[in-house]
């Protein structure tokens, strides 16, 4: 038991555990196999107020910190990373509205997102712009009181399922990253369509799709912040959202560790449970230590962000990078503890391993995280 | 009068285990050290009440759900759980004089509590409890209140301020009833999937003051409540003993088959 959680924080954990046990675990293998978006589960998450956490109270939220978001995300990830990704991706989609939105935009969009009636998505990545986010090609051309969007976004989580999209487009070419602006685009807007749904290695139940903009006309009032603030909006969003990716890593690693530990106590070889072998014991000890270390770093990063500290890019990147690397290592080791059974779909650890891989890639590859950490170190020093 | 559609959900605290132990001397359930939960069928009653409330609210009417239980002080915990699941208010009926009540005395106590409340239009109960298992309190309560009762509802087809249409599964057919409100219904697990509690519900549940009504508050006579108001009294309750006899058949496979066949024939099984 985490002794320093408040009563409200413990309630968040308890609610998520109930959702995991009752709603997620019984169906996760099937959702994964068939690639079905977990709409019913996302609805249940909405009814349980979990989308309200980080949204300010004035807009129907509960005004908690990132720490509470990390608690919820970790617990949901223990059940299924596809569900946790869909949940967290809505947050990634609406954080730009929280950090950069006007009062009018917040009033208009946040209440439905808080209630879970609508979900959000974040549209930055393009075929030619992944880690190099500054080279996006989607254009936004001003036309009176409107902007006309043209271009294609790729690998957008919640694509097609989300109602509200934060889209990054070049409104001032030739200015590089400073020419990028962010816009709110609603599903159903003329000229906004969805392309192919991706067939993925892991997080197969989450929706990953192309967004296609063809002369898509959106009101100029849908711009987030001012023109050219898009890149800053994205970076500020990532500073807030990355610990939650770390929390996903902690959750899936914890789940894999639990399966491996249980299995090691019941599986007998040479007449004794395999947990009596030092080779297994040391693996379990390393896995458990890594999970605790990752959790400590994620929680620390979240608490620092919630304290109001401005320079959080380094810690935020560290928590995402470290916890996702731990998730990869621990899920692979869990398969090793289960041996041949771990490789089979009858046991959940192979899915956990396939799912964990994305954490090292999305929301900034772990190589980009190291760039961020190193740049901050050089710029601001160690502390 | 204010126009709020008030729904009452009657719930009960029961042992959260299928391994019920009985004290052979007192013929009562051993409750010490046993985790207690909301009677499972009552969770569907709460959910249906909350769904009807939400339906009413969506169509622009005001609605409210009140959970009631009769039981010892610790029953308060299930009322708080009901609030976390969407009930707006809760009332605990608790008095030493209520102890030992059979279904009749329980229904009478509930009736007196319901009579104290104003503006209620619908009462929902679980179809039976896990411990008592009688399924009698619902119909008895409706009878005492002189309102229609439909047991074993499997869906609410339609509800307005005046009428309710309820479908239920009978042995070989579906039956649909339309009755005037106020009315009482009982529900089973086929009616819905109860939601997970919400965070705001849990916070509200923690802070809510739950009124406790005793026998005086309900203007009841002691002779009508609890054990003294009960028509039925449990004389003996026991766990049936299952005696299994095992006979090992030995010999060659042919001999074993022969002996088994003979034995089954003796028992008129083949």
Interface residues (C-beta under 8 A of the other chain):
Chain A: X7 X8 X11 X12 X14 X15 X18 X19 X22 X23 X44 X47 X48 X49 X50 X52 X53 X62
Chain B: X195 X196 X197 X198 X199 X200 X201 X202 X203 X206
